[in-house]
Amino acid sequence: MEALMTTTANSTPGSAAFSTFRDVCRLTTLSRRTVYRYLARKIFPEPRRLPGGKLIWRTQEVQDWMDRL
């Protein structure tokens, strides 16, 4: 099973295997609303949903998406 690693105050977004919504917004410079719009249009990487409803993304998928822009 993969370990869940999110970024922390001492690390930079993109240095962990998974990123939280806040991390994704910082990494991409997109607002939450824009991320939701892109998700609805299927033009942004799909997040994983943790128990309790928290969304996380594979950091590498977000970085790959940004590289394709």
Summary of the structure (lengths in Angstrom):
residues: 69
radius of gyration: 11.5
end to end distance: 31.6
largest distance: 33.3
contacts: 164
relative contact order: 0.21
helix: 39%
strand: 13%
